[in-house]
């Protein structure tokens, strides 16, 4: 006897009080339903129904058994549905964490394209520049822009390099410098996750210069610093996707193009999955393809 099937048959009979109706719904014969219930009663050693020619009625033992069994079977159904849903690529919920500026400037286009392909997937996005614990915070994946990862307990997927540029307003003295040592330290704006000073390590071939930025202003938001730079308030070192529009409009200019900071990367990172769930893999593949398009606003470079 298939015990799981027998228990479902019992619950249907308990609700409908008619073996013939249960047989019609299960596309079988009333005799088959009668045999299934009889075998279940034999295995349990308890009579579950009182049978008449017109209907069947639960015994007191049968009613108590149905009352205890019903929520357990519902829990089994819920667990099965959730398991299948978690492994579907075309439906369900996807929770994504991303940096604030990247989320505001780049993600809308990505999400629109992804939703067009997967309209039944509900995407929940949380924007923060903090390095969140994606397991405790219950995220399916996170997008990060940072140096080489040091976390050994999450899975990292390097997408591409993100260029950072020194920028300032074109009509300021900062725009005329030819060497990092000419930058006034009181004009260097720091982009720091904890709003503290930032050290710019700049290199040009074998030449190295270290500059401590943040004496005038430090902030954990690149948009704020970019706006300050356009107003002539100083020099900022920012990802190119933040300043691309201002550079195109001429309200900012790229300073010292021969000097570069250490590389940072656009990465995806995940909880310690054994295998990426299909829904997460679908978003990851779509995201990577979009980021590696040659005309992306991120101006990110393929490694």
N, C-alpha and C positions, 0 to 999 in steps of 0.2 A: 504493500500500500504506500502511495505517495502521501506521507503524513501532512506535508504543507498543503497539498491540494485538498486533502480530506478536511483539514481544519477550515479552509476557505469555503468548502461546500457546506460544512456544518453552520458557519456563520450566515451564509446566504439563506439556508433553510430556516435558521432561527429568526431571521428578519421577515421572510416571506410566508412562513407557515404553510408551505405548499411545495412538495417535492416535484410535482409536474412543472410548476413555474420555474423552479431552479433548473430542471432538466432543459427547458426551452432556452433559457438564458445561456446555459453552458453547451448547448447544441449536443445533448446526449439524451438518453432515455430515462424515464422515471425509475425503471428497474435498476439502472446503474447508480442513480443517486441513493436509492434504498440500500443497495449493497454497500456503498461507501459508508453510509451512516451506520449501518449494522456492524461493519468491521471496526469502525472507530469505537462504537459502544463496547464491542467485545474486547478490544485492546485496553480500553479504559476500565472495563469492569463495571460500568455505570450506564443506566438507561438515560438517554438524553432527551428523547421525544416520546410523547404519547400519541399514537397514530389512530386516526379515524378514517372513514371513507372520504371525507371532504377536506380535512386539514390535519396538520400535525401541530402539536403544542409542546413547548418545552416543559420538561419536568423541572422541579425546583433545583435539582443538581445541574440540569442542562442550562437553566437560566443563569445560575451562578458561574458556570464554566464559560458561557458566552460573554458575561460581563467582564471576567478577568482576561479572556482571550482577545476581545475586540481591540483594546488599546495596544496590546502587544503586536498584533498583526498590522495595525496602523503604523506602529513604529518601524516594523520591518519594511513596509511599503515606502515610508518616508526615507529610510536609510538607502533603499535601493534607488529611489528617484534622485536623491542628492548625489549618490555615487555616479549614476549615469550622467547627471547634469554636469558634474565636475569634469567629466571626461568628454564633453561635447565641445567641438570647435565652433559651432554655429549659434550657440545660445547660452544664456546664463549671465552671470555677473563677473566682471573683471575689475579688480581694485588696483589702481596705479598710483604711485607716488612719484612726484617730479619736482625739480627746482622751480622756483617762482618765475623768474624771467623766461626761462626756456618754456615753461608751461604756457605763459601768456603769449609769447611770440611765435612759437613753433608748433606746439601741440594742437591748436585749433584745426590747422590744415590736416595734420596727421589723423586726428580723431574723425574729421569729416570723411576722409577717404576710407578709413577703417569701417565706419558705420555704414557707408554705402555698400560695402562688401558683406558686412555682418550685421544687418539691422536688428537681429534678435539678441545681440550681446549688449548688455547694459554696462557701460564703462563708468566707474566711480573714480574720480581723480582728486587727489589731495596734493596741493602745492606747498612745498616748504623747502628751505635751503638747508635744513638740518639733516644729518645722517640718521634716519629713523631706523629702528629695529623692525624690519618688515615682518618678522615672524610674530612678535608681540603685538604689532599694530595691524596684523591681519591683511597685509597687502600681498597680491599675487606676484607683483614685480615692482621694481623701482627704476627710475631713470636718474642717472647721476653724471655730473661733470666734475672730474677730479683727477688727481694724480694716480699712479699705480695703486691698485687695491691692496690692502694689508689684511683684510678680513678673510680668514681661512674657512669660515663656517657658512658662507653663502656662495652661490654660484655667480660668476661674473661673465659677462659677454661684452667684449670690447667691440664697439661699433666703428668709431673713427676718431681721428684727432680733431680737437677744437682749437682753432687759432685764437690767440689773445694778442691784442694790439694796444700800444700806448697811444692815447688820443688826447687832443686838446682842441679848443676853438681856434680857427685859423687866424683871427685877428689879435692873438695874444702873443707875448714874447716867447711863450713856451713852444710855439709852432716853429720857431727859428733855430732851436737847438740842434747841434750836430753830434753831440756826444752825451751819454747819460749823466756824466758828471756835471753837465751844465744845467741839469734840472734843479730848480730851487726845491730844497727839501720841504719848505713850508707850503709848497704847491702840489705835493704828491698825495692824491686821495687814495685811501686804502679800501679795498674790497675784501672784507673778512667776515667769515660766518659768525664770529662772536663780537663783531664791531670793534676790533682792536687794531693795533698797528699791523702792517703787512710788509714782508720783506720781498722786494723785487730782485730776483736773481737773473740778470740779463747777460747774454753772451753773444759775441760776434766772432766767430772762428775760435781762436784760442784766448781771446780777451774776455774777461769777466768783470762785472760791476755789480755790487750789492747796494741796494737803496732801501732804506727804511721809510715806508710811506705811512701816512696817517696822522701827521702832526696837525694839519688843519682840520681834516674830517676823515672819519672812518665809518663805514656802514656795511651792513650785511645784505644790501640790495644794490645790484648793478644799475638798475634803472635810475635810482637817485643820483648815483655818481655820474652817470652819463649826462643827465640833465644839468648837473652842476658844471661839468666840463663844457657843455655847449654854452653856458652862461659866462664862460671865462674864469671860472673859480678854481681851475687847476688842471692837473694831468691825471688821467686814470688809466689803469691797465685792466682791460675788460675783454670778455669773449666777443668775437666779431659779430655774432648774431645779435648781440645787444646794441651794437653801435652801427650796424650795416646801413640802416636807413639814414642816420645822421651823416655818415660818410658820403652816401650817395647824394644827399641834399647839400653837402658842403658846409654843414654847421659844425662838423668835426673833421679833423685831418689826422692821418696816421703819422705819428712821430717815429723817428729813428727806425726805419723799416729793416735795417741791417741787424738790429739787436732784437733778440728773441728770449722770452722767458722759458722755463722748463715746460715740456709738453704736458697737456692735460687731455683727458679722453672723455668722449661720450660713451657711457657704458649702460648696460642693463644688468641689474642684479636681482637674484631670486632667492626665495627660501631654499633650504637644502632638499630639493626634489630629487628623487631617483631618476625620474623622467619628467620633462616639462609637460604639464597638462596641455591637451590640444588647443584649448582656448588661449593659453598663455603663449604657446609656440606660434599660433596664428598671428597674434598681435606683434610678437617679437620679430617675426619674419617680415611682416608688413612695415614695421617701424624701421628696421634696418634698410630695407629697400628704398624707403623714402629718404632716409638720411644720406644715402650714398648717391642719390640723384645729383648730377653735376651742377644743377642750377639751384640747389638748396639755399635758403636764406641763412642757414647756419654757417655757410662757407667752410664747412668741416672738410677735413682732408682724409682720404683713404690712407690707412697706415701703409 
